[in-house]
Amino acid sequence: MTDKKLIFILKICITIGICLILLGIYLHNYSETIDAMGVKGIMISAACVALGMVLSLPTKMYLTYLLVIRETEHHD
């Protein structure tokens, strides 16, 4: 797998993660259906936020690491 392909996949993961975080926030704050579900609704919105964090944060760190490595190799 080339670096460009890997970076593209990581960017997709970050985008999906941020979308899931925003979905979880929307569900928690504005969705009447989730509010009516009680604890199960809170668990659903929290799961969206948690999965979004899992997808976005480590991926962002790895992507930054790859870009720093590429920049270092480019200057040498």
QUILIN-V577913 format. One record per pair of residues at least 4 apart in sequence whose ideal C-beta (glycine too) atoms are under 6 Angstrom apart, sorted by sequence separation. I is the first residue (numbers start at 1). J is the second residue. If there is no record, write none. Layout:
# QUILIN-V577913
((I & J) (I & J))
This chain:
# QUILIN-V577913
((1 & 5) (26 & 30) (27 & 31) (37 & 41) (42 & 46) (52 & 56) (53 & 57) (1 & 6) (27 & 34) (34 & 41) (34 & 45) (28 & 45) (27 & 45) (24 & 45) (24 & 48) (23 & 48) (24 & 49) (20 & 48) (21 & 49) (20 & 51) (21 & 52) (20 & 52) (17 & 52) (17 & 55) (18 & 56) (16 & 55) (17 & 56) (13 & 55) (14 & 56) (14 & 59) (13 & 59) (14 & 60) (10 & 59) (10 & 63))
